[in-house]
Amino acid sequence: AQILNKPVVITNFETSKSQLIDGVDGIIVPMNNEQCAERIYRLIKDKELQRRLIENTKITDYTNKQELEKIYALLEE
């Protein structure tokens, strides 16, 4: 979704902070249905929040290009 400049809502799991920055390019919610539903509803209703998250997704590279280049460099050595 982020690669298409869509804000995401993810649950707070072990690697969630490596996926996005909470409140900057997405939203991290506690692992419970009520909180998840509440944050999704807020994102739908809050147009300014949507705009800010979308704008921030545009400045982050979500592709694997850099990681692939590192792997190729290692293979060439």
N, C-alpha and C positions, 0 to 999 in steps of 0.2 A: 504494500500500500504506500509506504513512504517513497519508494522509487517513483511512484506516480503522483507524488505530492499530496497524498491523503493522510490526514492525521490519524493516529492509531490509539486505541485504548488497550493496554495489556495488563495482565495481572502481575502482582509483585512476586516474582519467582526468582530463583537464585541468580540468573543472568539477565534479568530485566534491565538493569542499569547499563548493560553493555549494548542494549538494543536502541535505547533512546534516553533523552534527558527529560525527566518528568516536568511537564508544564512548558517545555521549550519546543520539542518537536513531536510530542505525544503525551499521553497520560498513563501513569502507572497507578493501578487501583489495588486495594487489598483483595485477597482471594475470597471474596464472598459475593453472592449474587446481588444483594441489596446495594452495596457500594458500587459494584460494576454498573448496574442499571442506573444508579444516580449519576455517575460520571458520564455515561453515554448520553443520558438525557440532557445534562448540562452542556455537553459538547454540541448537541443538536440545537439547543436553544440559544447558546451564546455565540453570536456571529463574530464578535471581536476575538474570542478565543479561537474559533475556527480559522479566522484570517491569520492570526499570529502563528498558530501551529503550521498552517500551510506555507506561509512565507519562510518559516524556519526549515521546513523540509526541502525547500528549494536551494538552500545554501549548503546542504550536507550531501556528501557522496555516499549513497547507499549501495553502490555496486560492489562487487568483489574484485574489481579490476586490480587494485593495489595489492591485495592478498595473492592473487594469481601471479602477478609479476614477481613477487617475492619467491613463490614456489618455482617459477620458471628459472629464476636466477640461481637458485640452489641446485636445480637439476643440471644447469649448464656447467657448474663447477666441478 
